[in-house]
């Protein structure tokens, strides 16, 4: 389930997710469990974005090139300017 599609979360006593489309989904997890999973997922996404951003900034600062999964340092004799 894409957590960005959740509009409302109800627990009375069953846990029901109301999506932005208006559809309702009955889930087995408690409301607290759903909230914890959404928080965990978003922390992981933000952590990865911050890591990628830091790698990119380091590459730029050292004159290298940032690529998807790695940083390539500047080659010998590279002129920056």
Sine and cosine of phi, psi and omega as CSV:
sin_phi,cos_phi,sin_psi,cos_psi,sin_omega,cos_omega
0.00,0.00,0.78,-0.63,0.07,-1.00
-0.98,0.20,0.91,-0.42,-0.07,-1.00
-0.90,0.43,-0.34,0.94,0.04,-1.00
-0.94,0.34,-0.28,0.96,-0.01,-1.00
-1.00,0.01,-0.12,0.99,-0.02,-1.00
-0.99,0.16,0.84,-0.55,0.04,-1.00
-0.99,-0.13,-0.70,0.71,0.00,-1.00
-0.69,-0.72,0.43,-0.90,0.11,-0.99
-0.78,-0.63,0.83,-0.56,0.01,-1.00
-0.86,-0.50,0.54,-0.84,0.05,-1.00
-0.64,-0.77,0.98,-0.18,-0.09,-1.00
-0.40,-0.92,0.96,0.28,-0.34,0.94
-0.99,0.16,-0.30,0.95,0.03,-1.00
-0.97,0.26,0.47,-0.88,0.03,-1.00
-1.00,-0.02,0.85,-0.53,-0.02,-1.00
-0.82,-0.57,0.78,-0.63,0.08,-1.00
-0.99,-0.16,0.77,-0.64,0.14,-0.99
-0.97,-0.24,0.83,-0.56,-0.05,-1.00
-1.00,0.01,0.26,-0.97,0.00,-1.00
-0.88,0.48,-0.39,0.92,0.03,-1.00
-0.98,0.21,-0.21,0.98,-0.05,-1.00
0.99,-0.15,-0.23,0.97,0.04,-1.00
-0.91,0.41,0.53,-0.85,0.04,-1.00
-0.89,-0.46,0.67,-0.75,-0.01,-1.00
-0.80,-0.60,0.80,-0.60,0.08,-1.00
-1.00,0.04,0.81,-0.59,-0.01,-1.00
-0.87,-0.49,0.40,-0.92,-0.01,-1.00
-0.98,0.22,-0.49,0.87,-0.07,-1.00
-0.94,0.34,0.45,-0.89,0.09,-1.00
-0.96,0.28,0.26,-0.97,0.04,-1.00
-0.87,0.50,-0.66,0.76,0.02,-1.00
-0.88,0.47,-0.64,0.77,0.01,-1.00
-0.91,0.42,-0.68,0.73,0.02,-1.00
-0.88,0.48,-0.72,0.69,0.00,-1.00
-0.88,0.47,-0.70,0.72,0.01,-1.00
-0.88,0.48,-0.65,0.76,0.00,-1.00
-0.92,0.39,-0.64,0.77,0.03,-1.00
-0.89,0.45,-0.71,0.71,0.01,-1.00
-0.88,0.47,-0.71,0.70,0.00,-1.00
-0.87,0.49,-0.70,0.71,0.01,-1.00
-0.89,0.46,-0.73,0.68,-0.04,-1.00
-0.93,0.38,-0.58,0.82,0.09,-1.00
-0.89,0.46,-0.67,0.74,0.01,-1.00
-0.90,0.44,-0.68,0.73,0.00,-1.00
-0.90,0.44,-0.74,0.67,-0.01,-1.00
-0.91,0.42,-0.65,0.76,0.04,-1.00
-0.87,0.50,-0.67,0.74,0.04,-1.00
-0.91,0.40,-0.64,0.77,0.02,-1.00
-0.90,0.43,-0.67,0.75,0.02,-1.00
-0.90,0.43,-0.62,0.78,0.03,-1.00
-0.90,0.44,-0.72,0.69,0.02,-1.00
-0.89,0.45,-0.67,0.74,0.00,-1.00
-0.89,0.45,-0.67,0.74,0.01,-1.00
-0.91,0.41,-0.66,0.75,0.04,-1.00
-0.89,0.46,-0.67,0.75,0.00,-1.00
-0.90,0.43,-0.70,0.71,0.00,-1.00
-0.89,0.45,-0.65,0.76,0.03,-1.00
-0.90,0.45,-0.68,0.73,0.01,-1.00
-0.88,0.47,-0.69,0.73,0.00,-1.00
-0.91,0.41,-0.68,0.73,-0.03,-1.00
-0.90,0.44,-0.53,0.85,-0.03,-1.00
-0.99,-0.11,0.07,1.00,0.05,-1.00
0.99,0.13,0.17,0.99,0.02,-1.00
-1.00,0.03,-0.20,-0.98,0.00,-1.00
-0.83,-0.55,0.75,-0.66,0.02,-1.00
-1.00,0.01,0.76,-0.65,0.08,-1.00
-0.87,-0.48,0.07,-1.00,-0.10,-0.99
-0.75,0.66,-0.81,0.59,-0.10,-0.99
-0.88,-0.48,0.12,0.99,-0.05,-1.00
-0.40,-0.91,0.26,-0.97,0.04,-1.00
-0.91,-0.42,0.77,-0.64,0.01,-1.00
-0.97,-0.24,0.87,-0.49,0.00,-1.00
-0.94,0.34,0.32,-0.95,0.02,-1.00
-0.90,0.44,0.54,-0.84,0.02,-1.00
-0.98,0.19,0.31,-0.95,0.01,-1.00
-0.87,0.50,0.67,-0.74,0.06,-1.00
0.98,0.19,0.12,0.99,0.01,-1.00
-0.94,0.34,0.74,-0.67,0.03,-1.00
-0.99,-0.16,0.81,-0.59,0.05,-1.00
-0.95,-0.30,0.57,-0.82,0.03,-1.00
-0.10,-0.99,0.00,0.00,0.00,0.00
